[in-house]
Amino acid sequence: MSAMDFIIGGLAGAGATIFTNPMDVVKTRLQLQGELRSRKEQPRQYRGLFHGLYVIAKADGVLALQKGLTPAVVFGFCMNSVRLGTYHVAEVQGWTQSNGSVNVQKSAFWAGASGFMSGLAANPMSVVKTRLQAAAHPSVAVGRQHMYNGTIDALMKIYKTEGFRGFFAGVHASCIRLAIGSSAQLTTFSIAKETLLSHGISTNSRLCLAFLASALSGAVVSAVICPFDVVSVRLYNQGAASKGDQLYKGVFDCLKKILKTEGVYGLYKGFGPLYLRIAPHTTLSLVIWDMLNVTFEKKR
């Protein structure tokens, strides 16, 4: 085990975040839009991905599409350093294999475990990121609005008003989401690479191999984590319990209320930008991760 395993994972996640953050901003707004209202009663400030990009740029300026970038990059580094670093150690030690090939159950276990741990490590930055991304001009504001002047101010105000617990709002939903997502992502990535190689595809190009495998992985991840992603965003954004206006008591209460008032549609809000964020983010982070691991291994 080497500290470099975790640094490589962190750099991969942080690098990918810079390119995918605008999708995350739109996704957050769509998931907060029409909170606990029936589909017929929901306002439609944002009518999808491209309309969302246009409305945000028009109302808040083009730079608003990179709202929350600083905590997003830190979140990407913290989450992926733990998630990809732990999983790479498991791969190198042979804990994800049986008889020399990838074992689905073992791979899924270590991917899920690494995702769960990464949720704990990165949750404070995820709370800050979500609240900064949700803050908008009154004409296009959705969800609860938190007025922070940047990352440091947000950290200070959250601690002052909500205490240390405020940094771990929605942590249960986040850990479930990342455990499921990581299990799907890293398992399908490993299996896809192995399958492509066994069919003689991209045998001479590690970059192309990583790109194809991660593209397939991203599609699977998007399909399985969207409901928990919606729940996480709602819990991150609702604020302090001391103010007595919390909408949700926890993960299952949130799921129940969304299903009751918004239907299944509510659990898949923002699916378009979620997919268009996760697919390239998965591709970029896993390609960078794979390439950095190859480079580092050559220098050993």
Solvent accessible surface area in square Angstrom, and as a share of the most:
residue,aa,sasa,rsa
1,M,167,0.74
2,S,35,0.23
3,A,76,0.59
4,M,67,0.30
5,D,8,0.04
6,F,56,0.23
7,I,73,0.37
8,I,6,0.03
9,G,0,0.00
10,G,0,0.00
11,L,90,0.45
12,A,0,0.00
13,G,0,0.00
14,A,13,0.10
15,G,22,0.21
16,A,0,0.00
17,T,11,0.06
18,I,84,0.43
19,F,145,0.60
20,T,5,0.03
21,N,2,0.01
22,P,29,0.18
23,M,47,0.21
24,D,7,0.04
25,V,0,0.00
26,V,0,0.00
27,K,6,0.02
28,T,1,0.01
29,R,0,0.00
30,L,18,0.09
31,Q,0,0.00
32,L,2,0.01
33,Q,10,0.05
34,G,6,0.06
35,E,33,0.15
36,L,42,0.21
37,R,119,0.44
38,S,44,0.28
39,R,156,0.57
40,K,202,0.85
41,E,116,0.52
42,Q,16,0.07
43,P,46,0.29
44,R,130,0.47
45,Q,49,0.22
46,Y,1,0.00
47,R,149,0.54
48,G,27,0.26
49,L,17,0.08
50,F,155,0.65
51,H,46,0.21
52,G,0,0.00
53,L,37,0.19
54,Y,129,0.49
55,V,17,0.10
56,I,0,0.00
57,A,27,0.21
58,K,153,0.65
59,A,33,0.26
60,D,46,0.24
61,G,29,0.28
62,V,109,0.63
63,L,159,0.79
64,A,6,0.05
65,L,28,0.14
66,Q,59,0.26
67,K,58,0.24
68,G,10,0.09
69,L,52,0.26
70,T,84,0.49
71,P,1,0.01
72,A,2,0.02
73,V,41,0.24
74,V,61,0.35
75,F,22,0.09
76,G,2,0.02
77,F,72,0.30
78,C,38,0.23
79,M,16,0.07
80,N,0,0.00
81,S,13,0.08
82,V,37,0.21
83,R,10,0.04
84,L,0,0.00
85,G,0,0.00
86,T,22,0.13
87,Y,0,0.00
88,H,14,0.06
89,V,6,0.04
90,A,0,0.00
91,E,51,0.23
92,V,88,0.50
93,Q,90,0.40
94,G,33,0.32
95,W,110,0.39
96,T,3,0.02
97,Q,72,0.32
98,S,35,0.23
99,N,162,0.83
100,G,67,0.65
101,S,48,0.31
102,V,31,0.18
103,N,36,0.18
104,V,77,0.44
105,Q,133,0.59
106,K,90,0.38
107,S,0,0.00
108,A,30,0.24
109,F,129,0.54
110,W,65,0.23
111,A,0,0.00
112,G,13,0.12
113,A,29,0.22
114,S,0,0.00
115,G,0,0.00
116,F,98,0.41
117,M,83,0.37
118,S,0,0.00
119,G,1,0.01
120,L,86,0.43
121,A,50,0.39
122,A,1,0.01
123,N,1,0.00
124,P,31,0.20
125,M,25,0.11
126,S,2,0.01
127,V,0,0.00
128,V,0,0.00
129,K,19,0.08
130,T,2,0.01
131,R,0,0.00
132,L,22,0.11
133,Q,0,0.00
134,A,1,0.00
135,A,16,0.12
136,A,17,0.13
137,H,88,0.39
138,P,114,0.72
139,S,72,0.46
140,V,13,0.08
141,A,26,0.20
142,V,8,0.05
143,G,32,0.31
144,R,65,0.24
145,Q,56,0.25
146,H,19,0.09
147,M,128,0.57
148,Y,34,0.13
149,N,134,0.68
150,G,32,0.31
151,T,22,0.13
152,I,120,0.61
153,D,33,0.17
154,A,0,0.00
155,L,45,0.22
156,M,130,0.58
157,K,76,0.32
158,I,0,0.00
159,Y,134,0.51
160,K,174,0.74
161,T,74,0.43
162,E,34,0.15
163,G,26,0.25
164,F,136,0.57
165,R,209,0.76
166,G,5,0.05
167,F,24,0.10
168,F,60,0.25
169,A,24,0.19
170,G,14,0.13
171,V,20,0.12
172,H,133,0.59
173,A,0,0.00
174,S,1,0.01
175,C,3,0.02
176,I,53,0.27
177,R,20,0.07
178,L,14,0.07
179,A,21,0.16
180,I,64,0.33
181,G,7,0.07
182,S,2,0.01
183,S,25,0.16
184,A,19,0.15
185,Q,10,0.05
186,L,0,0.00
187,T,9,0.05
188,T,37,0.21
189,F,2,0.01
190,S,6,0.04
191,I,57,0.29
192,A,12,0.09
193,K,34,0.14
194,E,66,0.30
195,T,64,0.37
196,L,22,0.11
197,L,81,0.40
198,S,86,0.55
199,H,132,0.59
200,G,49,0.48
201,I,76,0.39
202,S,23,0.15
203,T,76,0.44
204,N,151,0.77
205,S,46,0.29
206,R,116,0.42
207,L,99,0.49
208,C,58,0.35
209,L,3,0.01
210,A,0,0.00
211,F,111,0.46
212,L,63,0.31
213,A,0,0.00
214,S,0,0.00
215,A,43,0.34
216,L,102,0.51
217,S,0,0.00
218,G,0,0.00
219,A,47,0.37
220,V,62,0.36
221,V,8,0.05
222,S,0,0.00
223,A,53,0.41
224,V,62,0.36
225,I,7,0.04
226,C,0,0.00
227,P,21,0.13
228,F,41,0.17
229,D,4,0.02
230,V,0,0.00
231,V,0,0.00
232,S,1,0.01
233,V,6,0.04
234,R,1,0.00
235,L,9,0.05
236,Y,4,0.01
237,N,3,0.01
238,Q,18,0.08
239,G,4,0.04
240,A,7,0.05
241,A,69,0.53
242,S,100,0.65
243,K,123,0.52
244,G,70,0.67
245,D,77,0.40
246,Q,70,0.31
247,L,78,0.39
248,Y,2,0.01
249,K,186,0.79
250,G,25,0.24
251,V,12,0.07
252,F,153,0.64
253,D,26,0.13
254,C,0,0.00
255,L,31,0.15
256,K,129,0.55
257,K,61,0.26
258,I,0,0.00
259,L,83,0.41
260,K,175,0.74
261,T,49,0.28
262,E,8,0.04
263,G,27,0.26
264,V,99,0.57
265,Y,80,0.30
266,G,0,0.00
267,L,15,0.07
268,Y,87,0.33
269,K,10,0.04
270,G,9,0.08
271,F,78,0.33
272,G,37,0.35
273,P,4,0.03
274,L,0,0.00
275,Y,81,0.31
276,L,67,0.34
277,R,34,0.12
278,I,13,0.07
279,A,15,0.12
280,P,49,0.31
281,H,21,0.09
282,T,1,0.01
283,T,13,0.08
284,L,59,0.29
285,S,0,0.00
286,L,0,0.00
287,V,18,0.10
288,I,53,0.27
289,W,5,0.02
290,D,8,0.04
291,M,48,0.21
292,L,58,0.29
293,N,10,0.05
294,V,22,0.13
295,T,64,0.37
296,F,51,0.21
297,E,81,0.37
298,K,162,0.68
299,K,160,0.68
300,R,157,0.57
